[in-house]
C-alpha cells in the first residue's frame, strides 16, 4: 500500500517497497533495462527519482522516466473518473547522443528534460489538478537552449505491442490490488504555435498533423515547427 508520511514539512507520498519493485520491473520489461537513476535528495510531497533507460533493442534513443509520481492519487473530477487513471508516471525520449554525465548535467541545455519531468510530476499537487492523455501544459519560460513553450501528453510512443492485451500491459502497471494501476504517459515538447493549435482545436487534431508529418517523438531541439 502507498505510504503517506508526515515528514515534518508536510505529507510525503511514497510507494511501498513492493510497489516500487513492481514499477521498476515494469519499466525494465516494457521500456528497457537501466542502471542509471537520478535520486531526488529533498522531497516535500512526493519522492521523484529519474530513471535513464539507454538505447537498446532496436531503439536508438534514451527513454527518461519518473519513478515515484504514481504514489500520489490525483484528484480526478467525478465526470472523468471512469476514463482517467489517477496515478501516472511520465516519460520523455531523447537522442542517443544526449550527454548524461555528471559534468553535462550542470548545464541547463542538457539538464532541462530532467527538470521538466520533475516539475510536471509535482504539478498535480501544487495546482490541485490532474494530468491525462491529450492534456497540454503551457510554460513560456522553457528550459535550456530550446524554443519550446510547453508540452502535450500522450500514450507512450514507440512502445506499442502488436495486440491489445500486451498494449494494456505496456501502458498500465498494476502496482497492487488496493492501489490499482499506474499509467505511463509520454511528454512531447511543443513550440508556441503548436501548443496554441492544440488548445484551440484539441490535441487529437495536432496528433493528426504529427502523423501526416512523420513526426518523431524523440526530442529534437532543432526540429521543424509543424505550424510555422
C-alpha positions in Angstrom: 0.0 0.0 0.0 1.2 3.5 -0.8 2.8 5.1 2.3 1.6 8.6 3.4 4.2 10.0 5.7 4.3 13.3 7.7 8.0 14.3 7.3 7.5 17.4 9.4 7.2 19.8 6.5 4.0 18.2 5.1 2.7 15.0 3.7 5.0 12.8 1.6 3.5 10.2 -0.7 5.7 7.1 -1.3 5.5 3.7 -3.0 5.9 0.8 -0.6 9.0 -1.2 -1.2 6.9 -3.9 -3.0 5.2 -1.3 -5.2 8.5 0.3 -6.1 9.8 -3.0 -7.1 6.8 -3.7 -9.3 7.1 -0.3 -11.1 10.8 -0.8 -11.6 10.3 -4.3 -13.1 7.6 -2.9 -15.4 10.0 -0.3 -16.8 12.6 -3.0 -17.3 10.2 -5.3 -19.1 8.4 -2.8 -21.3 10.7 0.2 -21.7 14.2 -1.2 -21.1 16.9 -2.2 -18.7 18.6 0.6 -16.7 21.5 1.2 -14.4 21.4 5.0 -14.1 19.0 6.7 -11.6 19.0 10.3 -10.6 17.8 10.2 -7.0 15.9 13.1 -5.5 17.6 14.4 -2.4 14.9 16.6 -0.9 11.2 15.7 -1.1 8.3 17.8 0.2 5.3 15.9 -1.2 6.4 13.1 -3.5 9.8 11.5 -3.9 10.5 11.6 -7.7 13.6 9.7 -9.0 14.5 9.9 -12.6 15.4 6.6 -14.5 17.6 6.7 -17.6 16.9 3.9 -20.0 19.7 3.8 -22.6 19.3 2.9 -26.3 18.8 -0.8 -26.8 16.6 -3.4 -28.5 16.4 -1.5 -31.8 15.5 1.8 -30.1 18.1 4.4 -31.0 17.2 6.8 -28.2 17.1 7.2 -24.4 13.9 7.0 -22.5 13.8 9.0 -19.3 11.0 8.2 -16.9 9.8 9.4 -13.5 9.7 6.9 -10.6 7.5 8.0 -7.7 4.9 10.3 -9.2 2.4 7.5 -9.2 2.4 7.2 -5.4 0.2 10.3 -5.4 -3.5 9.8 -6.1 -4.5 12.7 -8.3 -7.8 14.4 -7.6 -9.9 13.5 -10.7 -13.3 15.3 -11.2 -16.2 13.0 -11.0 -17.1 13.3 -14.7 -13.7 12.0 -15.6 -13.2 9.3 -13.0 -14.3 6.5 -15.3 -11.9 7.4 -18.1 -8.8 8.8 -16.4 -6.2 6.9 -14.4 -5.5 8.7 -11.2 -1.9 7.5 -10.9 0.7 8.3 -13.6 4.4 8.2 -14.4 5.9 10.4 -17.1 8.5 9.6 -19.9 10.4 11.6 -22.5 12.6 10.2 -25.3 15.9 11.8 -26.0 18.5 11.3 -28.8 21.2 8.6 -28.3 23.8 11.4 -28.3 22.4 13.1 -25.2 25.0 13.6 -22.5 24.0 12.4 -19.0 27.4 12.7 -17.5 27.7 14.5 -14.1 29.5 17.4 -15.7 27.0 17.7 -18.5 24.1 17.8 -16.1 25.5 21.0 -14.7 24.5 22.7 -18.0 20.8 23.5 -18.4 21.0 22.7 -22.1 21.4 19.1 -21.0 19.5 19.0 -17.7 16.3 20.6 -18.8 14.4 17.3 -19.6 15.1 16.2 -16.0 13.8 19.5 -14.6 10.8 19.3 -16.9 9.8 15.8 -15.7 10.3 16.8 -12.1 8.2 20.0 -12.4 5.4 18.1 -14.2 5.5 15.4 -11.6 4.8 17.9 -8.8 2.2 19.9 -10.8 -0.9 17.9 -9.8 -0.1 18.5 -6.2 1.0 22.2 -6.5 -2.0 23.1 -8.6 -4.6 20.7 -7.2 -5.2 19.3 -10.7 -4.7 16.2 -12.8 -2.8 15.1 -15.9 -4.0 12.8 -18.6 -3.5 11.9 -22.3 -4.1 15.0 -24.6 -3.5 17.5 -21.8 -1.3 20.4 -22.5 0.9 22.4 -20.1 2.0 25.9 -21.0 5.4 27.2 -20.0 6.6 30.3 -21.8 9.9 30.2 -19.8 11.0 26.8 -21.1 14.4 25.3 -20.4 18.0 25.2 -21.7 18.7 26.1 -25.3 15.2 25.2 -26.7 12.5 27.3 -28.2 9.7 25.1 -26.9 6.8 26.7 -25.0 5.0 23.8 -23.4 4.2 20.1 -23.7 1.3 17.8 -24.7 0.8 14.4 -23.0 0.0 11.2 -24.9 0.2 7.5 -24.6 3.8 6.1 -24.7 5.0 6.2 -28.3 7.3 3.5 -29.8 6.1 1.1 -27.2 3.0 -0.3 -28.8 3.0 -4.1 -28.8 1.0 -5.9 -31.5 -2.1 -7.0 -29.7 -4.4 -5.1 -27.3 -3.7 -7.2 -24.3 0.0 -6.5 -24.5 -0.7 -2.8 -25.2 -2.6 -2.6 -22.0 0.3 -4.3 -20.1 2.8 -1.9 -21.5 1.0 1.3 -20.7 -0.5 0.4 -17.3 1.4 -1.1 -14.4 -0.8 -2.8 -11.8 1.0 -1.9 -8.6 -1.2 -3.6 -6.1 -4.8 -4.8 -5.5 -5.5 -1.9 -3.2 -3.9 0.9 -5.2 -4.8 -0.2 -8.8 -2.7 0.8 -11.8 -0.2 3.4 -12.8 -0.4 4.8 -16.3 2.8 5.7 -18.2 2.4 8.9 -20.4 4.8 10.5 -22.9 5.8 14.1 -22.6 6.1 15.8 -26.0 7.6 19.3 -26.1 5.8 21.8 -28.4 6.5 25.2 -30.0 4.1 28.0 -29.1 2.2 27.8 -32.4 1.7 24.0 -31.9 0.6 24.5 -28.3 -1.8 27.2 -29.2 -3.2 25.0 -32.0 -3.7 22.1 -29.6 -5.5 24.3 -27.1 -7.8 25.9 -29.7 -8.5 22.7 -31.8 -7.9 19.9 -29.4 -4.8 17.8 -29.1 -6.1 15.0 -31.3 -6.1 17.5 -34.2 -2.4 18.2 -33.5 -1.7 14.5 -33.3 -3.2 14.1 -36.8 -0.8 16.8 -38.1 2.1 15.0 -36.4 1.1 11.7 -38.1 0.9 13.3 -41.5 4.3 14.9 -41.0 6.0 11.7 -39.9 6.7 13.4 -36.6 9.5 11.9 -34.4 8.6 11.6 -30.7 12.3 11.6 -29.9 13.1 15.2 -28.8 14.9 17.3 -31.4 15.5 20.8 -30.2 16.1 21.9 -33.8 13.1 20.2 -35.3 10.8 21.9 -37.8 7.8 23.8 -36.3 4.8 22.0 -37.6 2.7 25.1 -37.7 5.1 27.8 -38.8 
